Amino acid sequence: MTKIFIKNIRNMKTINTPQQMIEFWIALAKEHKILLLHGELGAGKTLLAKGFAQWLWLNHNAVQSPTYAYLNVYDSKLLHIDMYRIKEFSELVEKWIIDQINEFEYIIIERPKFIDQLPFKNLPAGRHGSTQLHIKKISESERSIEVG
């Protein structure tokens, strides 16, 4: 059993199972089109992406970490990026990641960098409407997630 403690401005919530975690992510996906995930390896970022995919009626079992591939695309609906190996903004251009961002309405970015430079043109002008999540691995069975 995994315990997850969710902190945000409004409340504190404990999640005890992976299914409850996916349900939390589904609720989050209903309100946000871009999620920026901060957390160490094994913190649960990919599990979050599975919940987001499930809300979009995608096969959540197909969702995998994009750490070494840089990005994964799910049924032309969800762009899942990991910026862990990106060192400079120019790499996002060279690897066509910038062009991919322009094509998607729903985006998950793990270990985000260069956020103010990314062209989130599918969203309203001004602030890009993203939500930051900071996931901390407390132990093998506990996580703390701060939303905001």
Secondary structure, DSSP 8 states (H G I E B T S, - for coil): --EEEEE-SS-EEEE-SHHHHHHHHHHHHHH-SEEEEEE-TTSSHHHHHHHHHHHTT--GGG----TTTSEEEETTTEEEEE-TT--SHHHHHHTTHHHHHHH-SEEEEES---GGGS--TTS-SSS--EEEEEEEEEETTEEEEEE-
